[in-house]
Amino acid sequence: MNFISVIFIYLFLAPVFSKDHEILKCLGDEEKRLHLKKDLSPIYDLNQRLISELIQIPKVEINPSDYLVICTGEKFSESWNLLELSIKKRKSLFIIPKNISDIQRSMIEGMIEDYIESSREILLNVISQVQTQAPTATCLKEEIPELDNFFTEIKYLQEDVDPQIIFSGKDSKIFEKLKNYPLAFEKCRARLKKKLKSKSTERPKKS
């Protein structure tokens, strides 16, 4: 999309941009918390990506019950929760205001669809970033064996299979384990340390 087209869309949709974009406030609070902790983990990058995606969709909000899941109570990450629900619930996650024209509604629906389609690629990027920080090359494969088949399906079958079918069922287990990747890393480091210690204590064979 060229610059002129972007300006046109934003001028056209300006009247429906929300001053109280609650989900962006939620993500902004997480961004501030991560910044204060100097946390540059994959979650920080995910937070930045989701903010940049949602800020382009005017006056769209999250269903109240889903908003509570994403932004309140005990949570690993607001951004992670949003990504998970975006993949699981897709367009039904969002609420579009009723007091807008049909043309505006159509444009906003298209923006939501674009975001939903990008959520798959966003997840794969997060997984790739986590993988690069893993203490060993096989760490994630050892701790989350479901990932192998998941990658095969999402990379090679995505054009022929509905993403919801790929993610249904197995996604909960994958998401839950990925949320605990720091613990997975600890387990991998412990195995690596034990392996190195075992090698260092082996006596060299006599010739």
C-alpha positions as CSV (number, residue, x, y, z in Angstrom):
1,M,0.0,0.0,0.0
2,N,1.5,3.4,-1.0
3,F,1.7,6.5,1.2
4,I,-1.2,8.3,-0.5
5,S,-3.4,5.3,0.1
6,V,-2.5,5.1,3.7
7,I,-3.2,8.8,4.2
8,F,-6.6,8.4,2.5
9,I,-7.6,5.5,4.7
10,Y,-6.7,7.3,7.9
11,L,-8.5,10.5,6.9
12,F,-11.5,8.4,5.9
13,L,-11.5,6.5,9.2
14,A,-10.5,9.3,11.5
15,P,-14.0,9.9,12.9
16,V,-14.1,6.3,14.2
17,F,-10.7,6.1,15.9
18,S,-11.2,5.4,19.5
19,K,-9.8,7.6,22.3
20,D,-10.2,4.7,24.7
21,H,-8.6,1.9,22.9
22,E,-8.5,-0.4,25.9
23,I,-6.5,-3.3,24.4
24,L,-3.8,-0.8,23.4
25,K,-3.7,0.6,27.0
26,C,-3.3,-3.0,28.2
27,L,-0.4,-3.7,25.8
28,G,1.1,-0.3,26.7
29,D,1.2,-1.2,30.4
30,E,3.0,-4.4,29.6
31,E,5.5,-2.5,27.4
32,K,6.2,-0.1,30.3
33,R,6.7,-3.0,32.7
34,L,9.1,-4.8,30.3
35,H,11.0,-1.6,29.6
36,L,11.5,-0.9,33.3
37,K,12.8,-4.4,33.8
38,K,15.1,-3.9,30.7
39,D,13.5,-7.1,29.4
40,L,14.4,-7.6,25.7
41,S,13.1,-11.1,25.5
42,P,10.9,-12.5,22.6
43,I,7.9,-11.3,24.6
44,Y,9.1,-7.7,24.3
45,D,9.4,-8.0,20.5
46,L,5.9,-9.7,20.5
47,N,4.5,-6.8,22.5
48,Q,5.9,-4.3,20.0
49,R,4.6,-6.2,17.0
50,L,1.1,-6.5,18.4
51,I,1.0,-2.8,19.3
52,S,2.0,-1.9,15.7
53,E,-0.6,-4.2,14.3
54,L,-3.6,-3.1,16.4
55,I,-2.8,0.6,16.4
56,Q,-3.7,0.5,12.7
57,I,-7.3,-0.8,13.4
58,P,-9.5,2.1,14.4
59,K,-11.8,1.8,17.4
60,V,-11.8,-2.0,17.5
61,E,-12.1,-3.6,20.9
62,I,-11.9,-7.1,22.4
63,N,-14.9,-9.0,23.7
64,P,-15.2,-8.1,27.5
65,S,-14.8,-11.7,28.7
66,D,-11.7,-12.2,26.5
67,Y,-10.3,-8.9,27.6
68,L,-10.4,-10.0,31.2
69,V,-8.4,-13.2,30.2
70,I,-5.9,-11.1,28.3
71,C,-5.3,-8.2,30.7
72,T,-6.3,-9.0,34.2
73,G,-5.5,-11.5,37.0
74,E,-2.6,-14.0,36.9
75,K,-0.9,-13.8,33.6
76,F,2.3,-14.8,31.9
77,S,2.1,-12.0,29.3
78,E,-0.8,-9.8,28.0
79,S,0.7,-10.0,24.5
80,W,1.1,-13.8,24.6
81,N,-2.5,-14.1,25.8
82,L,-3.7,-11.8,23.0
83,L,-1.8,-13.8,20.3
84,E,-3.1,-17.1,21.6
85,L,-6.7,-15.9,21.6
86,S,-6.2,-14.3,18.2
87,I,-5.3,-17.6,16.7
88,K,-7.9,-19.6,18.5
89,K,-10.9,-17.3,18.2
90,R,-9.9,-15.3,15.1
91,K,-12.4,-12.6,14.1
92,S,-14.9,-13.4,16.9
93,L,-12.4,-12.0,19.4
94,F,-13.1,-8.5,18.2
95,I,-16.0,-6.1,18.5
96,I,-16.7,-3.4,15.8
97,P,-18.7,-0.4,16.7
98,K,-22.3,-0.3,15.4
99,N,-22.5,3.4,14.7
100,I,-20.3,3.5,11.6
101,S,-21.1,3.3,7.9
102,D,-21.1,0.1,5.9
103,I,-17.9,1.2,4.0
104,Q,-16.1,2.0,7.3
105,R,-17.2,-1.4,8.7
106,S,-16.0,-3.2,5.6
107,M,-12.6,-1.5,5.8
108,I,-12.2,-2.3,9.5
109,E,-13.2,-5.9,8.9
110,G,-10.5,-6.1,6.2
111,M,-7.9,-4.8,8.7
112,I,-9.0,-7.3,11.3
113,E,-8.7,-10.1,8.7
114,D,-5.2,-8.9,7.8
115,Y,-4.2,-9.0,11.4
116,I,-5.6,-12.5,12.0
117,E,-3.8,-13.8,8.9
118,S,-0.5,-12.3,10.2
119,S,-1.0,-13.9,13.7
120,R,0.3,-17.3,12.4
121,E,3.5,-15.7,11.1
122,I,3.8,-13.7,14.4
123,L,3.7,-16.9,16.3
124,L,6.3,-18.6,14.2
125,N,8.6,-15.6,14.7
126,V,8.2,-15.8,18.5
127,I,9.0,-19.5,18.4
128,S,12.1,-18.8,16.2
129,Q,13.3,-16.1,18.6
130,V,12.8,-18.5,21.6
131,Q,14.8,-21.1,19.7
132,T,17.7,-18.8,19.1
133,Q,18.0,-18.1,22.8
134,A,17.8,-21.8,23.8
135,P,20.9,-23.2,25.5
136,T,21.1,-26.1,23.1
137,A,20.0,-26.6,19.5
138,T,17.6,-29.5,20.5
139,C,16.2,-27.9,23.6
140,L,12.8,-27.0,22.4
141,K,12.4,-30.2,20.5
142,E,13.2,-32.2,23.7
143,E,10.9,-30.1,25.9
144,I,8.1,-29.6,23.3
145,P,8.1,-32.6,21.0
146,E,4.8,-31.5,19.5
147,L,6.6,-28.6,17.7
148,D,8.1,-30.8,15.0
149,N,4.8,-31.9,13.6
150,F,3.3,-28.4,14.2
151,F,6.0,-26.7,12.1
152,T,5.5,-29.2,9.3
153,E,1.8,-28.5,9.2
154,I,1.9,-24.8,9.5
155,K,4.7,-24.3,6.9
156,Y,3.6,-26.8,4.2
157,L,-0.1,-27.3,4.7
158,Q,-1.2,-23.7,5.4
159,E,-2.4,-23.1,1.9
160,D,-4.6,-26.2,1.8
161,V,-5.8,-26.4,5.4
162,D,-7.8,-24.0,7.5
163,P,-5.3,-22.6,10.2
164,Q,-8.0,-23.2,12.8
165,I,-7.9,-26.9,12.1
166,I,-4.1,-26.9,12.4
167,F,-4.2,-25.1,15.7
168,S,-7.2,-26.8,17.2
169,G,-6.5,-29.2,20.1
170,K,-2.7,-29.4,20.0
171,D,-2.3,-25.6,20.2
172,S,-3.2,-25.5,23.9
173,K,-0.4,-27.8,24.8
174,I,2.1,-26.0,22.6
175,F,1.1,-22.6,23.9
176,E,1.3,-23.8,27.5
177,K,4.7,-25.3,27.1
178,L,6.0,-22.3,25.2
179,K,4.9,-20.0,28.0
180,N,7.2,-21.9,30.3
181,Y,10.2,-21.7,28.0
182,P,12.4,-20.2,30.8
183,L,11.8,-23.4,32.8
184,A,12.5,-25.5,29.7
185,F,15.8,-23.7,29.3
186,E,16.7,-24.5,32.9
187,K,16.0,-28.1,32.3
188,C,18.2,-28.1,29.1
189,R,21.0,-26.3,30.9
190,A,20.9,-28.9,33.7
191,R,21.1,-31.7,31.2
192,L,23.9,-30.0,29.4
193,K,25.8,-29.4,32.6
194,K,25.4,-33.0,33.7
195,K,26.6,-34.2,30.3
196,L,29.7,-31.9,30.4
197,K,30.5,-33.0,33.9
198,S,30.2,-36.6,33.0
199,K,32.6,-36.2,30.1
200,S,35.1,-34.3,32.2
201,T,35.2,-37.1,34.8
202,E,35.7,-39.9,32.3
203,R,39.1,-41.4,32.5
204,P,41.0,-41.5,29.2
205,K,41.4,-45.0,27.9
206,K,44.9,-46.5,28.0
207,S,46.5,-47.1,24.7
